[in-house]
Amino acid sequence: MAMFIRVDIEDDVVRKTPGLAKKLVEVCPVNIFKLGSAEGTAETVEENVDECTLCDLCMQASPEGVRVVKLYES
């Protein structure tokens, strides 16, 4: 379980945007995303979440589909 951040994926947004799930997998430099079991979906790889560099590439790819929540800024 991640200690510093949480990555939220809005499944409806990702599913409705063709190719977005694949794009999320491609843009993340630390492999936080993987293709989901359902077509057009993405999932987080929980053991990689704490490797996030806060580069914002995933949020640039989908500003409404992905949110990185900093747990230490409550």
Buried (B, 14 or more C-beta within 10 A) or exposed (E): EBEEBBBEBEBEBBBEBEEBBEBBBEBBEEEBBBBBEEEBBBBBBEEBBEBBEEEEBBBEBBEEBBBBEEEEEE
